[in-house]
Amino acid sequence: MAEIIKTRFTHKGEEFKEKSDVFETQIPADIMEQHTYIRIEKLHASVVRIAYLCDFPECCGIVSRWLYYNRNNNDIIPPNYENDPDYIRFHTGFTNNYRTKFPIRLIVISDKKCVGTVTLINNDFPGKRYGPWLGGLFVDAQYRNLGIGKLLLEEGIKIIKDLGCHELYLTTHTANRYYKRLGWQSYEFCKSDDGFDEEIFKINIT
Ligand SMILES: CC(C)(COP(=O)(O)OP(=O)(O)OC[C@H]1O[C@@H](n2cnc3c(N)ncnc32)[C@H](O)[C@@H]1OP(=O)(O)O)[C@@H](O)C(=O)NCCC(=O)NCCS
């Protein structure tokens, strides 16, 4: 479904104009050459870009809200999130600025809008000594079933490979079938701190 046109997204010097999670960006032509462009046939904008979140700080707000409020898989960001002290605390400690060390956060941009994210992290499950881990996979509800989740997983695996790691883990209690279908193998069953029965998945990277 998705065709990768160019490899890894690296750019500097853009000018941004923020309007919530929608933004304008002007990217110099020479830098444009280096971007990852992916054609998604089902999407009307047709081309999406994968980027490091650290290159688009304007998107930190929407990404941290997705990750914070989707913890219980309810997909709802309350309108008064700016007055939610627990969210403010989460957002204040939210790290977004790495490319070559964890946590590395990726986003997908479609038509100047941030539509999905994933995080690569050293450890995502207390007490486990293996890693690295993939977590925080989220796609905006209006952009689901277009292959964007799969794309984020593929790009995450590519980055892990570039970092010299040979395996990647994740944990889920909601999307077990999703990961299985994309080649991840069941590795271990655990109980999370919140009491959920979690399945840990692993993928070998060659
Ligand atoms: C899970 C999620 C990231 C998938 O993203 P996406 O871009 O819609 O997924 P893709 O387009 O790559 O794949 C879509 C396919 O996966 C299936 N799928 C999506 N979520 C699924 C789930 N939780 N369990 C099983 N299958 C799922 C869809 O039904 C669709 O199947 P089809 O191809 O047969 O029609 C997205 O639904 C999401 O953000 N959900 C809320 C957050 C979440 O649950 N994250 C994972 C936590 S570990």
The ligand as a MOL file (V3000), in Angstrom:
LIG
                    3D

  0  0  0     0  0            999 V3000
M  V30 BEGIN CTAB
M  V30 COUNTS 48 50 0 0 0
M  V30 BEGIN ATOM
M  V30 1 C -3.4910 0.5230 16.4590 0
M  V30 2 C -3.3080 1.6810 15.4870 0
M  V30 3 C -1.9930 2.3960 15.7760 0
M  V30 4 C -3.3120 1.1510 14.0530 0
M  V30 5 O -3.0160 2.2190 13.1790 0
M  V30 6 P -3.5750 2.2400 11.6740 0
M  V30 7 O -2.8030 3.2440 10.9220 0
M  V30 8 O -5.0420 2.4180 11.6990 0
M  V30 9 O -3.2440 0.7520 11.2070 0
M  V30 10 P -2.8940 0.2120 9.7530 0
M  V30 11 O -3.5350 1.0730 8.7320 0
M  V30 12 O -1.4330 -0.0460 9.6800 0
M  V30 13 O -3.6400 -1.2030 9.7850 0
M  V30 14 C -5.0360 -1.2680 9.7240 0
M  V30 15 C -5.4870 -2.7100 9.9220 0
M  V30 16 O -5.1790 -3.1220 11.2740 0
M  V30 17 C -6.3910 -3.4650 11.9410 0
M  V30 18 N -6.2900 -2.9920 13.3240 0
M  V30 19 C -6.1910 -1.7250 13.7510 0
M  V30 20 N -6.1390 -1.6950 15.1010 0
M  V30 21 C -6.2290 -2.9800 15.5120 0
M  V30 22 C -6.2350 -3.5850 16.7930 0
M  V30 23 N -6.1780 -2.8720 17.9250 0
M  V30 24 N -6.2990 -4.9430 16.8510 0
M  V30 25 C -6.3740 -5.6810 15.7130 0
M  V30 26 N -6.3730 -5.1430 14.4630 0
M  V30 27 C -6.3030 -3.7930 14.3770 0
M  V30 28 C -7.4810 -2.7100 11.1840 0
M  V30 29 O -8.7360 -3.3450 11.3790 0
M  V30 30 C -6.9880 -2.8200 9.7600 0
M  V30 31 O -7.2630 -4.1150 9.2740 0
M  V30 32 P -7.4970 -4.3690 7.6640 0
M  V30 33 O -6.2080 -4.0120 6.9710 0
M  V30 34 O -7.8040 -5.8320 7.6110 0
M  V30 35 O -8.6320 -3.4930 7.2740 0
M  V30 36 C -4.4950 2.7150 15.5950 0
M  V30 37 O -5.7060 2.0140 15.4600 0
M  V30 38 C -4.5030 3.4830 16.9060 0
M  V30 39 O -3.8680 4.5170 17.0250 0
M  V30 40 N -5.2470 2.9900 17.9120 0
M  V30 41 C -5.3140 3.6410 19.2280 0
M  V30 42 C -3.9930 3.4990 19.9640 0
M  V30 43 C -3.5420 2.0700 20.0840 0
M  V30 44 O -4.3310 1.1690 20.3470 0
M  V30 45 N -2.2260 1.8730 19.9180 0
M  V30 46 C -1.5810 0.5780 20.0740 0
M  V30 47 C -1.3310 0.3920 21.5240 0
M  V30 48 S -0.1630 -0.8870 21.8360 0
M  V30 END ATOM
M  V30 BEGIN BOND
M  V30 1 1 1 2
M  V30 2 1 2 3
M  V30 3 1 2 4
M  V30 4 1 2 36
M  V30 5 1 4 5
M  V30 6 1 5 6
M  V30 7 2 6 7
M  V30 8 1 6 8
M  V30 9 1 6 9
M  V30 10 1 9 10
M  V30 11 2 10 11
M  V30 12 1 10 12
M  V30 13 1 10 13
M  V30 14 1 13 14
M  V30 15 1 14 15
M  V30 16 1 15 16
M  V30 17 1 15 30
M  V30 18 1 16 17
M  V30 19 1 17 18
M  V30 20 1 17 28
M  V30 21 1 18 19
M  V30 22 1 18 27
M  V30 23 2 19 20
M  V30 24 1 20 21
M  V30 25 1 21 22
M  V30 26 2 21 27
M  V30 27 1 22 23
M  V30 28 2 22 24
M  V30 29 1 24 25
M  V30 30 2 25 26
M  V30 31 1 26 27
M  V30 32 1 28 29
M  V30 33 1 28 30
M  V30 34 1 30 31
M  V30 35 1 31 32
M  V30 36 2 32 33
M  V30 37 1 32 34
M  V30 38 1 32 35
M  V30 39 1 36 37
M  V30 40 1 36 38
M  V30 41 2 38 39
M  V30 42 1 38 40
M  V30 43 1 40 41
M  V30 44 1 41 42
M  V30 45 1 42 43
M  V30 46 2 43 44
M  V30 47 1 43 45
M  V30 48 1 45 46
M  V30 49 1 46 47
M  V30 50 1 47 48
M  V30 END BOND
M  V30 END CTAB
M  END
